[in-house]
Amino acid sequence: MKVPRNNKCNEVIFRDSYNICPIGLGQLVDAFDLQIQEKQFFPHLANNPSNYDKTLPNLPQKSDYLYGGMLPEKQKAFDKWYTQECHQHFCLNEALAEYCLNDVEILTEALLAFRSKFLEISRPKQTTGSIGIDIIRDTMTIASACMKHFRLNHLKPDHLGIVPEKGYDTCGNQSTLAMKYLGEYKVAGRFKVDGYIKSEDRAIEVNGCVWHACPKHYGDRPDFILPSGKTVEVIQKENKEKRDRKMKKSFSNYIDKGPIKLRDCFFGGRTGPFSLHYEADDQHDITYLDFNSLYPSTIATTAFPVGHPKVIIIPSNEQKVNWYNSSHIPVKGMLKVFLIPPQHSDIPVMPVKFDDRLLFPLCRQCSLDFPRGATLHEYNCTHNDEKRGWVSTCTSIELAEALDNGYRVSKYFRALHYDKWDGELFKEYVAEFMSMKIHSSGFPKQIDNREKEDEFIMECKKRFGIKIEREKMMPDKAMRYISKLMLNSLWGRFSLRNTLTKSHITDSPAELRTFAENKSIEVNSIDKLTEDTILITYEPKNEFIEEHNAYNIVISLWTTSMARIKLLRAMQKIVRTPACSVLYGDTDSILFAHPKQRKCPLSDGPYLGDLAKEYDDCEIKEYVGAACKAYGLKMINRETGQEKTSLRVRGITLNADVCKKLHYKSFRESVLEFGRMMEENESEE
């Protein structure tokens, strides 16, 4: 946020340090190896007027330190500290000043260390005397810092295009609502309207707010009359959408043949359980593998489209096709097709969103009919291809994978074809920060002798261009933390939304009026800061959105698409190996069961993009899965034989108070009870 300069003060810029360094204040000391006191414990609930200007004989009670809200590990550290210090005198005035000063010192030292390291990292090596990027002055987030560094030190001029917010195919861009509501009809020769009732000789237009100037925002306009003299009934899109919320449901069967909307192809990682419960036994093991830096390895080894695409619109009489393998795809880029999944698939391939849910279904209609899931008996699908399929906006690489796994395309509507590709677009960037990460953290633990080290150095250089120098191998927590941030924060910045809200601080009534009367923006709120100053929060209307200077959503689409393919292929290896089964998948990791006496279907390795074992020091004895990002594991330490459990539940912080009720045992009982209930319902039917 920026307060502009005026006759009362200089320009003031506010930075949210968490956007630059996204970890808690208490973790900064260790992350940057700062030589200052760690973040202290403070009794926040004792900070009240009754304790001002007093000295207590002992420390406040544990509950005043928000004891129940601590994570178990932090609670153990607190117990040790409290046992040693509880009989010390406590003066709130002194403790508060010391606590706040310590917080400021930690944040200041961490940001200065980060700034110094980043100036060194980002300094252009080709230009003598040049300086790098000041992460505090020049950037607002770590992602924007990554982008500036990539553009300054790695990107060739005129190589990547800025993708238009509305996409490339905007000619004759009729509103989706109008197309779904009525369709399109030609009248009076070359003129088009959204609908026509022949018996009444009446044309209908569904008008958008801006380009057709709705009366609410732009005042009255004369009646719409065609050259033939026929009048047109006008329905304002804005009013229709507000009046009829059920319209969305009635449009679920509409086949959208219109322009490619690139965000329709933007899906996240594949996450979810394939089984509710599994116990390892004498015959089977449970193994948990995750990819070594999935997204960095993906952008380092994938060819990306560069420049701008050729827009391909298929005439109506040529849209019917019959594609059933990857060789049938005529373009490289983005496609809009009608996709029909197979009746059966060991691992479904193509993602789609229905009602804001990311699914990998084998039937569109079943997904809509059973939004909360159902038993296997209820899932007896009898729908035809038209009901089972859907309009898919997808990348050619993911569509190729689908066609080679039993999917079919029956209609081909549009495409964006790229002639130019770059297989090394991010290779140097990833190599730079992978070498920094390895130099600062050491060789992987599998590399435990000189011979393996030599082989590792040679393979990293050969496969990824990662240059490792022995003399630079020294522990550096700050560099390790920064390198991990830089590796994972770049690709998503290309798809940063252009519709983010903006803020403006002013004390001028004239400026307020300018914002209020600006038809190109929507003022969301006006907040009073002082008697003379207000904060205006606003966003651009859809018709006036401008792309930011690094907007290329295609890069992000290609990254996520290729990452899903890597996970898919790993899953397929498992399920296509006899007696093996996937238990849980989570974007870049797989939990699966396999026979002990046979070779594991997946191999691990130390290199970028290889699979690595999670909980390598433990033997996983039991798995319980409830939903996406909700699963638990019971393990035995291989050396000590001690039992330990791990529980992950998205959206719930498993602090000490929560863990009293939600723990591995209670989670397991709930999941097993749900499974028994489903089995009973199915047997009754």
C-alpha positions as CSV (number, residue, x, y, z in Angstrom):
1,M,0.0,0.0,0.0
2,K,1.2,3.5,-0.9
3,V,0.3,6.8,0.7
4,P,1.0,9.4,-2.0
5,R,3.2,12.4,-1.3
6,N,1.3,15.7,-0.6
7,N,2.0,19.0,1.0
8,K,1.7,17.4,4.5
9,C,4.0,14.4,4.2
10,N,6.4,12.5,1.9
11,E,5.3,9.3,0.1
12,V,4.9,6.4,2.5
13,I,5.0,2.7,1.4
14,F,3.7,-0.1,3.5
15,R,5.1,-3.7,3.0
16,D,3.6,-6.9,4.4
17,S,6.8,-8.8,5.4
18,Y,4.9,-12.1,5.4
19,N,4.3,-11.8,1.7
20,I,8.1,-11.5,1.2
21,C,9.2,-14.0,3.8
22,P,6.2,-16.4,4.4
23,I,7.0,-18.0,7.7
24,G,6.1,-17.2,11.3
25,L,8.1,-14.7,13.3
26,G,9.2,-17.4,15.7
27,Q,10.8,-19.4,12.8
28,L,12.9,-16.5,11.3
29,V,15.8,-16.9,13.8
30,D,16.4,-20.5,12.8
31,A,15.7,-19.9,9.1
32,F,18.3,-17.2,8.7
33,D,20.6,-18.5,11.5
34,L,20.3,-15.1,13.3
35,Q,22.6,-14.4,16.2
36,I,20.0,-12.9,18.4
37,Q,17.6,-14.1,21.1
38,E,14.8,-16.3,19.8
39,K,11.2,-15.2,20.1
40,Q,10.1,-15.2,23.7
41,F,7.0,-16.6,25.4
42,F,4.6,-13.9,26.5
43,P,1.4,-14.1,28.6
44,H,-1.0,-12.3,26.3
45,L,-4.0,-12.8,28.5
46,A,-2.2,-11.2,31.4
47,N,-1.8,-8.0,29.4
48,N,-4.7,-6.1,31.0
49,P,-4.9,-2.9,33.2
50,S,-5.1,-4.8,36.4
51,N,-1.4,-5.8,35.9
52,Y,-0.1,-2.4,34.8
53,D,2.6,-0.9,37.0
54,K,2.8,-4.0,39.2
55,T,5.4,-6.6,39.9
56,L,4.1,-10.1,40.5
57,P,6.0,-12.6,42.7
58,N,5.8,-15.3,40.1
59,L,5.1,-15.7,36.4
60,P,1.4,-15.7,35.3
61,Q,-0.3,-19.0,35.1
62,K,0.2,-21.2,32.0
63,S,-3.2,-20.5,30.5
64,D,-2.3,-16.8,30.2
65,Y,0.4,-17.9,27.7
66,L,-2.4,-19.4,25.4
67,Y,-1.0,-22.8,26.5
68,G,-3.9,-24.8,25.0
69,G,-3.4,-23.1,21.6
70,M,0.2,-24.2,21.3
71,L,1.3,-27.0,19.0
72,P,2.4,-30.1,20.9
73,E,6.1,-29.5,20.1
74,K,6.0,-25.9,21.2
75,Q,4.1,-26.9,24.3
76,K,7.0,-29.2,25.3
77,A,9.5,-26.4,24.9
78,F,7.3,-24.1,26.9
79,D,6.9,-26.6,29.7
80,K,10.7,-26.9,30.0
81,W,11.1,-23.1,30.0
82,Y,8.2,-22.5,32.5
83,T,9.5,-25.1,34.9
84,Q,12.8,-23.2,35.1
85,E,11.4,-19.7,35.2
86,C,8.0,-19.9,36.9
87,H,9.3,-18.5,40.3
88,Q,10.8,-15.4,38.7
89,H,9.3,-12.0,39.4
90,F,7.1,-10.7,36.6
91,C,6.6,-7.0,35.7
92,L,4.2,-6.5,32.8
93,N,5.6,-3.1,31.9
94,E,9.1,-4.5,31.5
95,A,8.1,-7.8,29.9
96,L,5.9,-6.1,27.3
97,A,8.7,-3.7,26.2
98,E,11.2,-6.5,26.1
99,Y,8.8,-8.8,24.1
100,C,8.0,-6.1,21.5
101,L,11.6,-5.1,21.1
102,N,12.6,-8.7,20.6
103,D,9.9,-9.1,17.9
104,V,11.1,-6.0,16.1
105,E,14.7,-7.1,16.3
106,I,13.9,-10.5,14.8
107,L,11.9,-9.1,11.9
108,T,14.4,-6.3,11.2
109,E,17.5,-8.6,11.3
110,A,15.7,-11.3,9.2
111,L,14.6,-8.8,6.5
112,L,18.1,-7.2,6.4
113,A,19.7,-10.6,6.0
114,F,17.2,-11.6,3.3
115,R,17.7,-8.3,1.5
116,S,21.5,-8.6,1.6
117,K,21.4,-12.2,0.3
118,F,19.0,-11.3,-2.4
119,L,21.0,-8.3,-3.6
120,E,23.9,-10.7,-4.0
121,I,21.9,-13.4,-5.7
122,S,20.1,-11.2,-8.2
123,R,23.0,-9.0,-9.3
124,P,23.5,-9.3,-13.1
125,K,26.7,-11.2,-13.6
126,Q,27.3,-9.8,-17.1
127,T,27.3,-6.1,-16.1
128,T,30.2,-4.8,-14.0
129,G,29.2,-2.7,-11.0
130,S,25.5,-3.4,-11.3
131,I,23.4,-4.0,-8.3
132,G,20.7,-6.6,-7.7
133,I,17.1,-6.4,-6.7
134,D,16.2,-4.7,-3.4
135,I,13.5,-7.1,-2.2
136,I,12.1,-4.6,0.2
137,R,12.0,-1.5,-2.0
138,D,11.4,-3.2,-5.4
139,T,9.0,-6.0,-4.7
140,M,5.7,-6.7,-2.8
141,T,5.9,-10.5,-2.6
142,I,8.5,-13.3,-3.0
143,A,6.8,-14.3,-6.2
144,S,7.3,-10.8,-7.7
145,A,10.9,-10.9,-6.6
146,C,11.3,-14.3,-8.4
147,M,9.8,-12.8,-11.5
148,K,12.0,-9.7,-11.5
149,H,15.1,-11.9,-11.1
150,F,14.0,-14.3,-13.9
151,R,13.3,-11.4,-16.3
152,L,16.5,-9.6,-15.4
153,N,18.9,-12.5,-15.5
154,H,17.4,-15.4,-17.5
155,L,14.6,-14.4,-19.9
156,K,15.5,-13.5,-23.5
157,P,14.0,-10.3,-24.9
158,D,10.7,-10.6,-26.9
159,H,10.5,-14.3,-26.0
160,L,7.3,-14.7,-23.9
161,G,4.1,-13.0,-24.8
162,I,1.7,-11.2,-22.4
163,V,-1.6,-13.1,-22.7
164,P,-4.7,-11.0,-23.1
165,E,-7.1,-11.2,-20.1
166,K,-10.0,-12.1,-22.3
167,G,-8.0,-14.6,-24.3
168,Y,-7.1,-14.6,-27.9
169,D,-10.4,-15.3,-29.5
170,T,-12.6,-12.3,-28.8
171,C,-14.1,-11.5,-32.2
172,G,-17.9,-11.9,-32.0
173,N,-17.5,-12.6,-28.4
174,Q,-21.2,-13.0,-27.4
175,S,-21.9,-13.3,-23.7
176,T,-22.0,-16.8,-22.3
177,L,-25.3,-16.0,-20.6
178,A,-26.9,-14.9,-23.9
179,M,-25.7,-18.0,-25.6
180,K,-27.0,-20.3,-22.9
181,Y,-30.2,-18.3,-22.4
182,L,-31.4,-18.2,-26.0
183,G,-28.7,-19.0,-28.6
184,E,-28.1,-16.8,-31.7
185,Y,-30.3,-15.9,-34.6
186,K,-29.8,-13.9,-37.8
187,V,-32.5,-11.4,-38.8
188,A,-32.8,-8.7,-41.4
189,G,-29.9,-10.1,-43.5
190,R,-26.6,-9.7,-41.7
191,F,-27.8,-8.7,-38.3
192,K,-27.7,-11.0,-35.3
193,V,-29.9,-11.1,-32.2
194,D,-29.8,-13.4,-29.2
195,G,-33.2,-14.9,-29.9
196,Y,-36.3,-14.6,-32.2
197,I,-39.9,-15.6,-31.7
198,K,-41.3,-16.1,-35.2
199,S,-45.0,-16.3,-34.3
200,E,-44.8,-12.9,-32.6
201,D,-42.1,-11.5,-35.0
202,R,-40.2,-10.5,-31.9
203,A,-36.4,-10.3,-31.4
204,I,-34.7,-10.6,-28.0
205,E,-31.3,-9.2,-27.0
206,V,-29.5,-10.1,-23.7
207,N,-27.3,-7.1,-23.0
208,G,-24.2,-6.8,-20.9
209,C,-23.8,-3.9,-18.5
210,V,-21.0,-1.9,-20.1
211,W,-21.0,-2.4,-23.8
212,H,-24.8,-2.0,-23.9
213,A,-25.0,0.7,-21.2
214,C,-27.5,-0.7,-18.7
215,P,-29.9,2.1,-17.5
216,K,-29.0,1.6,-13.9
217,H,-25.4,2.7,-14.4
218,Y,-25.5,4.7,-17.7
219,G,-28.9,6.2,-17.9
220,D,-31.8,5.6,-20.4
221,R,-31.2,4.9,-24.1
222,P,-33.6,4.9,-27.0
223,D,-35.5,1.8,-28.1
224,F,-33.5,-0.8,-30.1
225,I,-34.9,-0.9,-33.7
226,L,-33.6,-3.0,-36.5
227,P,-33.3,-1.5,-40.1
228,S,-36.4,-3.6,-41.0
229,G,-38.4,-1.7,-38.5
230,K,-38.8,-4.6,-36.1
231,T,-38.4,-3.7,-32.4
232,V,-36.2,-5.7,-30.0
233,E,-37.0,-6.7,-26.5
234,V,-34.0,-6.1,-24.3
235,I,-33.1,-8.2,-21.3
236,Q,-30.3,-6.8,-19.1
237,K,-27.8,-9.5,-18.3
238,E,-27.1,-8.0,-14.9
239,N,-30.8,-8.1,-13.9
240,K,-31.4,-11.6,-15.3
241,E,-28.5,-13.0,-13.4
242,K,-29.6,-11.5,-10.1
243,R,-33.3,-12.5,-10.5
244,D,-32.8,-16.1,-11.5
245,R,-30.1,-17.9,-9.5
246,K,-31.6,-21.2,-10.6
247,M,-30.5,-20.4,-14.1
248,K,-27.0,-21.8,-13.3
249,K,-28.4,-25.2,-12.6
250,S,-30.6,-25.2,-15.8
251,F,-27.5,-24.4,-17.9
252,S,-25.6,-27.5,-16.7
253,N,-26.4,-29.4,-20.0
254,Y,-25.4,-26.5,-22.2
255,I,-22.5,-27.3,-24.6
256,D,-20.4,-24.2,-24.7
257,K,-18.7,-23.9,-28.1
258,G,-17.6,-20.3,-27.6
259,P,-14.1,-18.8,-27.2
260,I,-11.5,-20.5,-25.2
261,K,-11.3,-19.1,-21.7
262,L,-7.8,-20.0,-20.4
263,R,-8.8,-20.1,-16.8
264,D,-11.2,-22.9,-17.6
265,C,-8.1,-25.0,-18.0
266,F,-6.5,-24.1,-14.7
267,F,-6.7,-26.9,-12.3
268,G,-4.7,-27.6,-9.2
269,G,-3.0,-30.7,-8.0
270,R,-4.7,-34.1,-7.7
271,T,-5.5,-34.8,-4.1
272,G,-7.6,-37.4,-2.3
273,P,-7.9,-40.9,-0.8
274,F,-8.3,-44.1,-2.9
275,S,-9.0,-46.2,0.2
276,L,-10.5,-45.5,3.7
277,H,-8.3,-47.9,5.6
278,Y,-5.4,-50.3,5.1
279,E,-3.2,-52.2,7.6
280,A,0.2,-53.6,6.6
281,D,0.8,-57.3,7.4
282,D,3.4,-60.0,6.9
283,Q,2.7,-60.0,3.2
284,H,2.3,-56.3,2.3
285,D,4.2,-53.1,3.0
286,I,2.9,-49.5,3.0
287,T,5.3,-47.0,1.3
288,Y,5.0,-43.2,1.1
289,L,6.9,-41.5,-1.7
290,D,7.0,-37.9,-2.8
291,F,8.7,-36.2,-5.7
292,N,11.9,-34.3,-5.1
293,S,10.8,-30.7,-6.0
294,L,7.9,-31.7,-8.4
295,Y,7.2,-28.2,-9.8
296,P,10.8,-27.1,-10.1
297,S,11.7,-30.4,-11.9
298,T,8.6,-29.9,-14.1
299,I,9.5,-26.4,-15.3
300,A,13.2,-27.4,-15.7
301,T,12.4,-30.4,-18.0
302,T,9.2,-29.3,-19.9
303,A,9.0,-27.6,-23.3
304,F,6.8,-24.5,-23.0
305,P,4.9,-22.6,-25.7
306,V,6.4,-19.1,-26.4
307,G,5.3,-16.2,-28.4
308,H,1.6,-15.9,-29.4
309,P,-0.7,-18.7,-30.7
310,K,-2.7,-19.1,-33.9
311,V,-6.4,-19.1,-33.2
312,I,-8.2,-22.0,-34.8
313,I,-12.1,-22.0,-35.0
314,I,-13.6,-25.1,-36.5
315,P,-16.7,-24.6,-38.7
316,S,-19.9,-26.2,-37.4
317,N,-20.1,-28.7,-40.2
318,E,-16.5,-29.9,-39.4
319,Q,-16.7,-30.2,-35.6
320,K,-17.7,-33.8,-35.5
321,V,-14.6,-36.0,-35.0
322,N,-13.6,-39.4,-33.7
323,W,-10.3,-39.1,-31.9
324,Y,-9.2,-42.1,-29.8
325,N,-5.4,-41.8,-29.6
326,S,-2.9,-39.0,-29.3
327,S,-1.8,-39.1,-32.9
328,H,-5.3,-37.7,-33.9
329,I,-4.6,-34.3,-32.1
330,P,-3.8,-31.8,-34.9
331,V,-2.3,-29.0,-32.8
332,K,0.1,-28.3,-30.0
333,G,-1.4,-25.9,-27.4
334,M,-4.8,-25.5,-26.0
335,L,-8.0,-27.2,-27.2
336,K,-11.7,-27.0,-26.6
337,V,-13.4,-30.3,-27.3
338,F,-16.2,-32.6,-26.2
339,L,-14.6,-35.3,-24.2
340,I,-16.0,-38.7,-23.5
341,P,-14.4,-40.7,-20.7
342,P,-14.1,-44.5,-20.8
343,Q,-16.7,-46.7,-19.0
344,H,-13.9,-48.0,-16.7
345,S,-10.4,-46.7,-15.8
346,D,-7.9,-47.8,-13.2
347,I,-6.8,-44.2,-12.7
348,P,-9.0,-41.5,-14.5
349,V,-6.9,-38.9,-16.3
350,M,-8.8,-35.7,-17.1
351,P,-9.8,-33.1,-14.5
352,V,-12.9,-31.0,-14.6
353,K,-14.8,-28.7,-12.3
354,F,-18.4,-29.2,-11.5
355,D,-20.0,-26.8,-9.0
356,D,-16.5,-25.6,-8.0
357,R,-15.4,-29.1,-7.2
358,L,-12.3,-30.5,-8.9
359,L,-13.1,-34.0,-10.0
360,F,-11.6,-36.8,-12.2
361,P,-14.9,-38.4,-13.2
362,L,-16.0,-41.1,-15.6
363,C,-19.5,-39.6,-16.0
364,R,-20.5,-36.0,-15.9
365,Q,-24.2,-36.7,-15.0
366,C,-23.3,-39.0,-12.1
367,S,-21.0,-36.3,-10.7
368,L,-23.9,-33.8,-10.8
369,D,-26.5,-36.3,-9.5
370,F,-24.3,-37.4,-6.5
371,P,-22.4,-34.3,-5.4
372,R,-21.8,-35.8,-1.9
373,G,-20.9,-39.2,-3.1
374,A,-22.8,-42.5,-2.7
375,T,-22.4,-46.2,-2.4
376,L,-21.2,-48.4,-5.2
377,H,-24.7,-49.7,-5.7
378,E,-26.0,-46.2,-6.4
379,Y,-23.2,-45.5,-8.8
380,N,-24.5,-47.9,-11.4
381,C,-24.1,-45.6,-14.4
382,T,-26.5,-46.1,-17.3
383,H,-25.9,-42.7,-19.1
384,N,-25.1,-42.4,-22.7
385,D,-22.0,-40.7,-24.1
386,E,-23.7,-37.3,-24.3
387,K,-24.6,-37.4,-20.6
388,R,-21.2,-38.9,-19.6
389,G,-19.0,-36.5,-21.5
390,W,-18.3,-32.8,-21.1
391,V,-16.8,-29.8,-22.9
392,S,-13.1,-29.7,-21.9
393,T,-10.7,-26.9,-22.2
394,C,-7.3,-28.6,-21.9
395,T,-3.7,-28.7,-22.9
396,S,-2.7,-30.9,-25.8
397,I,-0.3,-32.9,-23.5
398,E,-3.0,-33.8,-21.0
399,L,-5.5,-34.6,-23.8
400,A,-2.9,-36.8,-25.4
401,E,-2.5,-38.7,-22.2
402,A,-6.2,-39.1,-21.9
403,L,-6.7,-40.4,-25.5
404,D,-4.0,-43.0,-24.9
405,N,-5.9,-44.2,-21.8
406,G,-9.3,-44.8,-23.3
407,Y,-10.9,-41.4,-23.6
408,R,-12.4,-40.2,-26.9
409,V,-13.1,-36.8,-28.5
410,S,-16.4,-36.6,-30.4
411,K,-16.4,-32.8,-31.1
412,Y,-13.6,-30.4,-31.8
413,F,-14.6,-26.7,-31.4
414,R,-11.5,-24.5,-31.1
415,A,-7.8,-24.4,-30.5
416,L,-4.8,-22.2,-29.8
417,H,-1.8,-23.6,-31.7
418,Y,1.8,-22.6,-30.9
419,D,4.5,-22.9,-33.5
420,K,7.3,-21.9,-31.2
421,W,8.5,-23.9,-28.1
422,D,11.3,-23.6,-25.7
423,G,12.5,-26.7,-23.8
424,E,15.0,-24.8,-21.7
425,L,13.0,-21.7,-20.7
426,F,13.5,-22.3,-17.0
427,K,16.4,-24.7,-17.0
428,E,19.1,-22.1,-16.1
429,Y,16.8,-20.5,-13.4
430,V,16.2,-23.9,-11.7
431,A,19.8,-24.9,-12.0
432,E,20.9,-21.7,-10.3
433,F,18.8,-22.3,-7.2
434,M,19.1,-26.0,-7.1
435,S,22.9,-25.6,-6.9
436,M,22.5,-23.0,-4.2
437,K,20.2,-25.3,-2.3
438,I,22.6,-28.3,-2.5
439,H,25.6,-26.1,-1.6
440,S,23.9,-24.8,1.5
441,S,22.4,-28.0,2.7
442,G,24.8,-30.7,1.6
443,F,24.5,-33.9,-0.5
444,P,21.3,-36.0,-0.2
445,K,21.6,-38.6,2.6
446,Q,21.8,-41.5,0.0
447,I,25.1,-39.9,-1.2
448,D,27.3,-41.2,1.5
449,N,30.8,-41.7,0.0
450,R,33.2,-40.0,-2.4
451,E,32.3,-42.2,-5.4
452,K,28.6,-41.5,-5.1
453,E,29.4,-37.8,-4.7
454,D,31.3,-37.7,-7.9
455,E,28.5,-39.5,-9.7
456,F,25.9,-37.2,-8.3
457,I,27.9,-34.1,-9.4
458,M,28.3,-35.4,-12.9
459,E,24.6,-36.5,-13.3
460,C,23.3,-33.2,-12.0
461,K,25.4,-31.3,-14.5
462,K,24.5,-33.7,-17.4
463,R,20.8,-34.0,-16.8
464,F,19.8,-30.6,-15.4
465,G,22.8,-28.2,-15.9
466,I,23.2,-28.0,-12.1
467,K,26.8,-27.0,-11.4
468,I,28.0,-28.3,-8.0
469,E,31.4,-27.2,-6.6
470,R,32.8,-29.0,-3.6
471,E,34.5,-25.9,-2.2
472,K,31.1,-24.2,-2.0
473,M,29.6,-27.0,0.1
474,M,29.0,-25.3,3.5
475,P,25.9,-25.1,5.7
476,D,24.0,-21.8,5.2
477,K,20.4,-21.9,6.5
478,A,19.5,-18.5,5.0
479,M,20.6,-19.5,1.5
480,R,18.8,-22.9,1.8
481,Y,15.6,-21.1,2.8
482,I,15.8,-18.5,0.0
483,S,16.7,-21.1,-2.6
484,K,13.6,-23.2,-1.7
485,L,11.4,-20.1,-1.9
486,M,12.9,-19.2,-5.3
487,L,12.4,-22.7,-6.8
488,N,8.7,-22.9,-5.9
489,S,7.5,-19.3,-6.2
490,L,8.1,-18.4,-9.8
491,W,5.7,-20.4,-12.0
492,G,2.5,-19.3,-10.2
493,R,3.4,-15.6,-10.6
494,F,2.6,-15.9,-14.4
495,S,-1.0,-16.5,-13.6
496,L,-1.5,-13.8,-10.9
497,R,-5.1,-12.5,-11.3
498,N,-5.5,-9.2,-13.0
499,T,-8.7,-8.6,-10.9
500,L,-7.0,-8.0,-7.5
501,T,-8.5,-5.2,-5.5
502,K,-6.5,-2.0,-5.1
503,S,-6.4,0.6,-2.4
504,H,-6.0,4.4,-2.4
505,I,-5.6,6.7,0.6
506,T,-6.7,10.3,0.2
507,D,-7.9,13.4,2.1
508,S,-9.3,15.0,-1.0
509,P,-13.1,15.2,-1.6
510,A,-12.4,15.7,-5.3
511,E,-10.5,12.4,-5.5
512,L,-13.3,10.6,-3.7
513,R,-15.8,12.0,-6.3
514,T,-13.5,10.9,-9.2
515,F,-13.5,7.4,-7.9
516,A,-17.2,7.3,-7.2
517,E,-18.0,8.5,-10.8
518,N,-15.5,6.3,-12.5
519,K,-17.6,3.8,-14.6
520,S,-14.6,1.5,-15.2
521,I,-14.2,0.5,-11.6
522,E,-16.3,-1.0,-8.8
523,V,-15.7,0.8,-5.4
524,N,-15.9,-2.0,-2.8
525,S,-15.5,0.0,0.4
526,I,-14.7,3.4,1.8
527,D,-13.1,3.3,5.3
528,K,-12.5,6.3,7.5
529,L,-8.9,6.3,8.8
530,T,-8.9,9.7,10.5
531,E,-11.1,12.7,10.6
532,D,-9.6,13.9,7.3
533,T,-8.4,10.7,5.6
534,I,-10.2,7.8,4.0
535,L,-9.2,4.4,2.4
536,I,-10.9,3.6,-0.9
537,T,-10.8,-0.1,-1.9
538,Y,-11.8,-0.8,-5.5
539,E,-11.4,-3.2,-8.4
540,P,-11.7,-2.9,-12.2
541,K,-14.9,-4.0,-13.9
542,N,-14.5,-7.1,-16.1
543,E,-14.7,-5.0,-19.3
544,F,-11.9,-2.8,-18.2
545,I,-9.4,-5.3,-16.9
546,E,-5.8,-4.7,-18.0
547,E,-3.1,-7.4,-17.9
548,H,-0.1,-7.0,-15.6
549,N,3.3,-6.9,-17.2
550,A,4.1,-10.6,-16.6
551,Y,0.7,-12.2,-17.3
552,N,1.1,-15.5,-19.1
553,I,-1.3,-18.0,-17.7
554,V,-0.4,-20.5,-20.3
555,I,2.9,-21.1,-18.5
556,S,1.1,-22.0,-15.3
557,L,-1.4,-24.1,-17.1
558,W,1.4,-26.1,-18.8
559,T,3.2,-26.5,-15.4
560,T,0.2,-27.9,-13.5
561,S,-0.8,-30.1,-16.4
562,M,2.6,-31.7,-16.7
563,A,2.8,-32.2,-13.0
564,R,-0.5,-34.0,-12.9
565,I,0.8,-36.3,-15.7
566,K,3.9,-37.2,-13.7
567,L,1.7,-38.1,-10.7
568,L,-0.7,-40.0,-13.0
569,R,2.1,-42.1,-14.5
570,A,3.4,-43.0,-11.1
571,M,-0.1,-44.1,-9.9
572,Q,-0.6,-46.1,-13.1
573,K,2.7,-48.0,-12.4
574,I,1.4,-49.0,-9.0
575,V,-2.2,-50.1,-10.0
576,R,-0.9,-52.0,-13.0
577,T,1.5,-54.1,-10.9
578,P,-0.2,-57.2,-9.5
579,A,-1.3,-57.0,-5.8
580,C,-0.4,-53.3,-5.6
581,S,-2.9,-50.5,-4.8
582,V,-2.8,-46.7,-4.4
583,L,-4.1,-45.6,-0.9
584,Y,-3.7,-41.8,-1.1
585,G,-2.4,-39.2,-3.5
586,D,-1.5,-35.6,-2.7
587,T,-0.3,-33.4,-5.6
588,D,3.4,-34.5,-5.4
589,S,3.2,-37.7,-3.2
590,I,1.8,-41.2,-3.3
591,L,0.9,-43.6,-0.5
592,F,0.5,-47.2,-1.7
593,A,0.5,-50.8,-0.6
594,H,2.7,-53.5,-2.3
595,P,3.8,-57.1,-1.7
596,K,7.0,-57.5,0.4
597,Q,8.4,-60.3,-1.6
598,R,8.2,-58.5,-4.9
599,K,10.1,-55.5,-6.2
600,C,8.4,-52.2,-5.4
601,P,6.7,-50.8,-8.5
602,L,8.3,-47.4,-8.0
603,S,12.0,-46.6,-7.4
604,D,13.4,-43.7,-5.4
605,G,16.4,-41.6,-6.2
606,P,18.4,-38.5,-5.1
607,Y,18.0,-36.4,-8.2
608,L,15.6,-33.5,-9.1
609,G,12.2,-35.0,-10.0
610,D,13.0,-38.4,-8.5
611,L,10.8,-40.0,-5.9
612,A,12.0,-40.0,-2.3
613,K,10.9,-41.9,0.7
614,E,8.9,-40.1,3.4
615,Y,9.3,-41.4,7.0
616,D,12.3,-43.5,5.8
617,D,13.3,-44.2,9.4
618,C,9.9,-45.8,10.1
619,E,7.8,-48.7,9.0
620,I,4.3,-47.6,8.2
621,K,1.9,-50.1,9.8
622,E,-1.5,-48.5,9.2
623,Y,-3.2,-45.8,7.0
624,V,-6.5,-44.1,7.5
625,G,-7.9,-41.6,5.0
626,A,-11.1,-39.5,5.2
627,A,-10.9,-36.9,2.5
628,C,-8.6,-34.6,0.6
629,K,-5.8,-33.4,2.9
630,A,-7.3,-35.6,5.7
631,Y,-5.4,-38.7,6.6
632,G,-3.4,-40.4,9.3
633,L,-0.5,-42.9,9.6
634,K,0.7,-45.2,12.4
635,M,4.4,-46.1,12.2
636,I,7.1,-48.0,14.1
637,N,10.6,-46.6,14.3
638,R,13.0,-49.1,12.7
639,E,15.8,-48.5,15.3
640,T,13.9,-47.9,18.6
641,G,10.7,-49.9,17.9
642,Q,8.8,-46.9,19.3
643,E,5.3,-46.3,17.9
644,K,4.4,-42.9,16.5
645,T,1.4,-41.4,14.7
646,S,0.9,-38.6,12.1
647,L,-2.4,-36.9,11.5
648,R,-3.0,-34.2,8.8
649,V,-6.4,-32.5,8.5
650,R,-6.8,-29.5,6.2
651,G,-8.3,-26.4,7.8
652,I,-7.7,-27.5,11.4
653,T,-4.7,-26.5,13.5
654,L,-3.8,-29.5,15.6
655,N,-2.9,-27.6,18.7
656,A,-2.8,-29.1,22.2
657,D,-6.5,-28.3,22.9
658,V,-7.7,-29.7,19.6
659,C,-5.5,-32.8,20.0
660,K,-7.4,-33.8,23.1
661,K,-10.5,-34.6,20.9
662,L,-9.0,-35.0,17.5
663,H,-6.1,-37.4,17.4
664,Y,-5.2,-40.5,15.5
665,K,-7.3,-42.9,17.5
666,S,-10.5,-40.7,17.3
667,F,-9.9,-40.0,13.6
668,R,-9.5,-43.7,12.9
669,E,-12.7,-44.6,14.8
670,S,-14.6,-42.0,12.8
671,V,-13.4,-43.2,9.5
672,L,-14.0,-46.8,10.2
673,E,-17.5,-46.0,11.5
674,F,-18.3,-44.2,8.3
675,G,-17.0,-47.2,6.3
676,R,-19.3,-49.6,8.3
677,M,-22.3,-47.3,7.8
678,M,-21.7,-47.3,4.0
679,E,-21.4,-51.1,3.9
680,E,-24.6,-51.4,5.9
681,N,-26.5,-49.1,3.5
682,E,-25.2,-51.0,0.5
683,S,-26.2,-54.4,1.9
684,E,-29.7,-53.1,2.7
685,E,-30.1,-52.0,-0.8
